[in-house]
Amino acid sequence: MSTWTKPVVVGYEASPESQFALQWAVQVAQRRGVPLVVVHASGAEPSTAELARPGVLKMYHARAQQIADEGAQRARDLGAVEVTAVGLPGGAAAALVEQSANASLLVLGHRTRGVLTQAIMGSVALAVVTHAACPVAVVRSAPAPLPSIEHPIVVGIDSSEHSMRALDEAAFLAADTRSLLRIVTAWERPVQDAWSAYQNVREAQRKKSQDQPRREEDDTWSAYQRVREEIGGEREVVTYETLVAEISQQAASTVAEAAARVQARYPDLKIETVIREGSAAQSIVNAAAGASLIVVGARGRSAMQALLLGSVSRKVMNQAECAVYVIR
């Protein structure tokens, strides 16, 4: 039985992506048995000179409330769910982040048209995903069916802490919806030239142990550092094939440990594991064919993390056909 109590909040505007987000949010609120809050913010900042004029701020607020009311009515037409409309005169990101404090989930549409918008996530979506107090679901196309055995929840993992938090949340959601959980991990072969550079630099260091390390911006030194991290530190590597086998085996161990972690908490949950060679983001997206939801982890709230979010999470949000559920 579901234990949800807090409402689902959805950001609403006139874009197709926003309509998709509203539709998906209605379905989730219905399944969880919680109210839906439809939020629209005018985007006008109170500090601007225009808003200092008498009556202008009130006008923006009224317009925002009107759009929120329109979204709320559309939500009611989509399904039997308790709906509240909230119109605010300020910035959209700040309004949604504020609303997230009392929400179980925040849903928003994400536009990804053109090369630039695919490379750089929209400022509102980025700010909300980074700073929201609850999980955020990003919807950019017509929503897939809600989670079930036929339409699994997919989670991409590695061995990081934020990845494990995503795994735990995905497992909870799968158990709550009695759906299939698909755990995905990916691994990539080191560039063979980089591996050769690693061996060369290592040999050079042996011969010139008193020399200072190369500068970090030196391509050969950087390649050495990258491969050294991949093989777990300073040690002998017999062949390139040995290195590849070890990285592949590490991926297999990671996904096996993740499956065991989930099974210990949810013994009856159905689990699939997927190990793919290739980029993490593309592997997750490819493994999500027919899925209802992809769960990914974001790294945190620091300034650098807010700027970068995490390249894998960002790429998945820009490419996935189903909703992407971001947690920290």
Buried (B, 14 or more C-beta within 10 A) or exposed (E): EEEBEBBBBBBBBEEEBBBBBBBBBBBBBBBBEBBBBBBBBBBBEEEEEEBEEEEBBEBBBEBBBEBBBBBBEBBBEBEEBEBBBBBBBBBBBBBBBBBBEEBBBBBBBBBBEEEEEBEEBBEBBBBBBBBBBBBBBBBBBEBBEBBBEEBBBBBBBBEEEBBBBBBBBBBBBBBBBEBBBBBBBBBBBBEEEBBBBBEEBBEBBEEEEEEEEBEEEEEBBBBBBBBBEBBEEEEEBEEBEEBBEEBBEBBEEBBBEBBEBBBEEBEEBEBEBBBBEEBBBBBBBBBBEBBBBBBBBBBBEEEEBBEBBBEBBBBBBBBBBBBBBBBB
